[in-house]
Amino acid sequence: MPTFVVVAGIHGLERVGIQVALHFLEAVLARSSWDPSAQALLARSRLVVLPIANPAGLFLGRRGNGDGIDLMRCAPVDARDRPPLLAGGHRLGNALPWYRGKRDAQMPAEARAVTAIFDHLAARSTFLMSIDLHSGFGNRDRIWYPWAHRRDPFPDARHMPSLCNLLDTSLPHHVYRIEPQGDSYTAHGDLWDWLWLHLRTRQGFSAPFLPLTLEMGSWIWVRKNPRQLLSRYGLFNPVVPHRHARVMRRHLPLLEFLWRAASVPERWLRR
């Protein structure tokens, strides 16, 4: 069965991603109670929503987990192409953001839990697509796909042009820039790079796996309301109520589209 996974809350400060994931889940549950097409979609695909991947970070209101480790910099993957200083991941200590953790230490419990979930799903899936909801980079909403640790395309990137074309024709006025993450910056320890490599090389998962990241461009919110910088969460989340409501509306069609596309991969995957 094809599987679509929505992940949010990897960075505890980025609460808007959690809210978008829960908003999507609420909409799915509401529609499935009366809409036969939603019921059919649930029957032919597996939908998994992990809305809070970093509960300690959410509780503490910080990017990293309870030990100050950045879950998007903690995997055992080193960047081949030079990442930005500090922001690409470092081992200087957890007083600074983007901390990778100690060298040769096992991944944090949260990252191991996400890995275990994907191990379980891969063993039962004929196709696997995920989207990880983040905010905070740039003044445009981006959809990233691997690699983050190098600039050349990952093997399943050959399917991305078909998916992009499907998105362009199905949501012709969408706002997303779709690109490999390495086009924006490279990083050590990317969790999705690790999961793709792990499933392919260690678990023998041979079906396509497309781990996507939605990076909501929070600089737009700051530019429109510079006073947000005075708030602890203002750099990563819309503070003004009408902008928050707009974000909730804006990304629901994307998640619905990706779920539908993931449910029928044979219709668009490159052969």
C-alpha positions as CSV (number, residue, x, y, z in Angstrom):
1,M,0.0,0.0,0.0
2,P,1.4,3.5,-0.8
3,T,2.1,5.7,2.3
4,F,2.0,9.4,2.9
5,V,3.5,10.8,6.1
6,V,3.2,14.3,7.5
7,V,5.9,15.2,10.1
8,A,6.0,18.5,12.2
9,G,7.5,19.8,15.3
10,I,11.1,18.7,14.7
11,H,12.1,22.2,15.8
12,G,10.2,23.1,18.9
13,L,10.2,26.8,18.1
14,E,8.4,26.3,14.8
15,R,4.9,25.9,16.2
16,V,3.2,26.8,13.0
17,G,4.2,23.5,11.4
18,I,2.5,21.6,14.2
19,Q,-0.6,23.7,13.8
20,V,-0.7,23.1,10.0
21,A,-0.3,19.3,10.5
22,L,-3.1,19.2,13.1
23,H,-5.3,21.4,10.9
24,F,-4.8,18.9,8.0
25,L,-5.6,16.0,10.2
26,E,-8.8,17.6,11.5
27,A,-9.9,18.3,7.9
28,V,-9.2,14.7,6.9
29,L,-11.2,13.3,9.9
30,A,-14.1,15.7,9.2
31,R,-14.3,14.8,5.5
32,S,-14.0,11.1,6.1
33,S,-17.2,11.2,8.1
34,W,-19.3,12.2,5.1
35,D,-17.2,12.3,1.9
36,P,-17.0,9.0,-0.1
37,S,-13.9,10.2,-2.0
38,A,-12.0,10.8,1.3
39,Q,-13.1,7.3,2.5
40,A,-11.9,5.8,-0.8
41,L,-8.6,7.6,-0.4
42,L,-8.1,6.2,3.1
43,A,-8.9,2.7,1.8
44,R,-6.3,2.8,-1.0
45,S,-3.5,4.5,0.9
46,R,-1.9,4.8,4.3
47,L,-1.9,8.3,6.0
48,V,0.4,8.9,9.0
49,V,0.6,12.2,10.8
50,L,3.4,12.8,13.4
51,P,2.5,16.3,14.6
52,I,5.1,16.7,17.4
53,A,8.4,15.0,16.7
54,N,10.3,17.0,19.4
55,P,8.0,17.3,22.4
56,A,10.7,18.5,24.8
57,G,11.8,21.2,22.4
58,L,8.1,22.3,22.1
59,F,7.7,22.4,25.8
60,L,11.0,24.3,26.3
61,G,10.3,26.7,23.4
62,R,13.6,26.0,21.6
63,R,14.9,24.6,18.4
64,G,16.7,21.6,19.8
65,N,15.5,18.7,21.9
66,G,15.8,18.5,25.7
67,D,19.6,18.1,25.4
68,G,19.9,21.0,23.0
69,I,20.6,18.8,20.0
70,D,19.2,19.9,16.6
71,L,17.2,16.9,15.3
72,M,18.0,18.1,11.7
73,R,21.7,18.0,12.3
74,C,22.1,14.9,14.4
75,A,22.2,12.1,11.9
76,P,25.4,10.3,11.0
77,V,25.8,12.0,7.6
78,D,28.6,14.5,7.0
79,A,28.3,17.2,4.4
80,R,30.4,16.6,1.3
81,D,30.0,20.2,0.0
82,R,30.9,22.9,2.5
83,P,28.0,23.9,4.7
84,P,27.6,27.4,6.3
85,L,29.5,28.0,9.5
86,L,27.6,26.9,12.5
87,A,24.2,26.8,10.7
88,G,25.3,23.8,8.8
89,G,25.8,21.8,12.0
90,H,28.6,21.9,14.6
91,R,29.9,20.1,17.7
92,L,30.9,23.2,19.8
93,G,28.2,22.7,22.4
94,N,24.5,22.9,23.0
95,A,24.7,26.6,24.1
96,L,24.5,27.4,20.3
97,P,21.8,26.4,17.9
98,W,22.4,23.7,15.2
99,Y,24.4,21.5,17.7
100,R,24.9,18.0,16.2
101,G,25.7,16.2,19.5
102,K,28.9,14.5,20.5
103,R,30.9,12.7,17.8
104,D,30.1,8.9,17.7
105,A,27.1,9.2,20.0
106,Q,23.9,7.5,18.9
107,M,21.2,9.7,17.5
108,P,18.8,11.3,20.1
109,A,15.8,9.3,21.1
110,E,13.4,11.4,19.0
111,A,15.4,10.8,15.8
112,R,15.6,7.1,16.6
113,A,11.8,7.0,17.1
114,V,11.2,8.6,13.7
115,T,13.6,6.1,12.1
116,A,11.8,3.2,13.8
117,I,8.4,4.5,12.5
118,F,9.8,4.7,8.9
119,D,11.3,1.3,9.3
120,H,7.9,0.0,10.2
121,L,6.2,1.8,7.3
122,A,8.7,0.8,4.7
123,A,8.2,-2.8,5.4
124,R,4.5,-2.4,4.6
125,S,4.6,0.2,1.7
126,T,4.8,0.0,-2.0
127,F,5.6,3.7,-2.2
128,L,6.6,6.2,0.4
129,M,6.3,10.0,0.4
130,S,6.7,12.3,3.4
131,I,6.6,16.0,4.1
132,D,8.3,17.7,7.0
133,L,6.8,21.0,8.0
134,H,9.3,23.8,9.0
135,S,9.4,27.6,9.0
136,G,12.1,30.2,9.2
137,F,14.1,30.4,6.0
138,G,13.7,33.1,3.4
139,N,10.8,35.2,2.0
140,R,9.3,32.4,-0.1
141,D,7.7,29.1,0.7
142,R,9.9,26.3,-0.6
143,I,9.5,22.6,-1.1
144,W,12.9,20.9,-0.6
145,Y,14.0,17.4,-1.5
146,P,17.4,15.7,-0.8
147,W,20.2,16.0,-0.8
148,A,21.1,18.4,2.0
149,H,24.6,17.1,2.5
150,R,25.7,17.3,-1.2
151,R,24.7,19.2,-4.3
152,D,24.2,16.4,-6.8
153,P,20.7,14.9,-7.1
154,F,19.7,11.9,-5.0
155,P,18.6,8.8,-7.0
156,D,14.8,9.2,-6.5
157,A,15.1,12.8,-7.7
158,R,14.3,11.5,-11.2
159,H,10.7,11.3,-10.1
160,M,10.5,15.0,-9.0
161,P,9.9,16.5,-12.5
162,S,6.8,14.4,-12.8
163,L,5.6,15.4,-9.4
164,C,6.3,19.1,-10.1
165,N,4.4,18.9,-13.4
166,L,1.5,17.3,-11.6
167,L,1.5,20.1,-9.0
168,D,1.7,22.8,-11.6
169,T,-1.3,21.4,-13.5
170,S,-3.3,20.5,-10.4
171,L,-2.7,23.6,-8.4
172,P,-1.8,26.1,-11.2
173,H,-1.5,29.1,-8.9
174,H,0.6,27.6,-6.2
175,V,3.3,29.7,-4.5
176,Y,6.0,27.1,-3.9
177,R,9.6,27.0,-5.2
178,I,10.6,23.4,-5.5
179,E,14.3,22.6,-5.4
180,P,17.0,20.3,-3.8
181,Q,17.8,21.6,-0.4
182,G,21.5,21.8,-1.4
183,D,20.6,24.6,-3.8
184,S,19.9,26.8,-0.8
185,Y,22.6,25.5,1.6
186,T,24.2,22.2,2.6
187,A,24.2,20.8,6.1
188,H,25.7,18.0,8.2
189,G,23.4,15.4,9.8
190,D,20.2,15.9,7.8
191,L,17.6,13.4,9.1
192,W,15.9,12.9,5.8
193,D,19.2,12.3,3.9
194,W,20.0,9.7,6.6
195,L,16.5,8.1,6.4
196,W,16.7,7.7,2.6
197,L,20.2,6.1,2.9
198,H,19.1,4.0,5.8
199,L,16.0,2.6,4.2
200,R,17.8,1.9,0.9
201,T,21.1,0.4,2.2
202,R,20.2,-1.1,5.5
203,Q,16.5,-2.0,5.2
204,G,16.6,-3.0,1.5
205,F,13.6,-0.7,0.7
206,S,13.7,-0.6,-3.1
207,A,10.4,1.3,-3.8
208,P,10.7,5.1,-4.4
209,F,11.0,7.2,-1.3
210,L,10.4,11.0,-1.6
211,P,11.1,12.8,1.6
212,L,10.0,16.4,1.1
213,T,10.4,19.4,3.4
214,L,8.0,22.4,3.4
215,E,10.0,25.4,4.5
216,M,7.5,28.2,5.2
217,G,9.3,31.5,4.5
218,S,8.8,33.3,7.8
219,W,10.8,36.4,6.7
220,I,7.6,37.4,4.9
221,W,5.8,37.6,8.3
222,V,8.6,39.6,9.8
223,R,8.9,42.0,6.9
224,K,5.2,42.8,7.2
225,N,5.3,43.0,11.0
226,P,8.8,43.8,12.3
227,R,7.5,43.9,15.8
228,Q,7.4,40.1,15.7
229,L,11.1,40.2,16.4
230,L,10.3,41.3,19.9
231,S,8.5,38.0,20.4
232,R,10.3,34.8,21.3
233,Y,8.4,33.0,18.5
234,G,8.1,35.8,16.1
235,L,10.9,34.9,13.8
236,F,9.4,31.5,13.1
237,N,5.6,31.9,13.4
238,P,2.9,34.3,12.2
239,V,1.8,36.4,15.2
240,V,-1.0,38.5,13.8
241,P,-4.2,36.4,13.8
242,H,-5.3,37.0,10.2
243,R,-1.8,36.0,8.9
244,H,-1.9,32.9,11.1
245,A,-5.4,32.0,9.6
246,R,-4.0,32.6,6.1
247,V,-1.2,30.1,6.7
248,M,-3.6,27.5,7.9
249,R,-5.6,27.9,4.7
250,R,-2.6,28.3,2.4
251,H,-1.0,24.9,2.8
252,L,-4.0,22.6,3.2
253,P,-4.4,22.2,-0.6
254,L,-0.7,21.2,-0.9
255,L,-1.0,18.4,1.7
256,E,-4.3,17.2,0.2
257,F,-2.6,17.1,-3.3
258,L,0.5,15.2,-2.0
259,W,-1.6,12.7,-0.2
260,R,-3.7,12.1,-3.4
261,A,-0.5,11.9,-5.5
262,A,1.1,9.4,-3.1
263,S,-2.0,7.2,-3.3
264,V,-1.6,6.6,-7.0
265,P,2.1,6.7,-7.7
266,E,1.7,4.5,-10.8
267,R,-0.1,7.4,-12.5
268,W,2.9,9.7,-12.5
269,L,6.2,8.0,-11.4
270,R,8.9,8.0,-14.0
271,R,9.5,4.5,-15.4
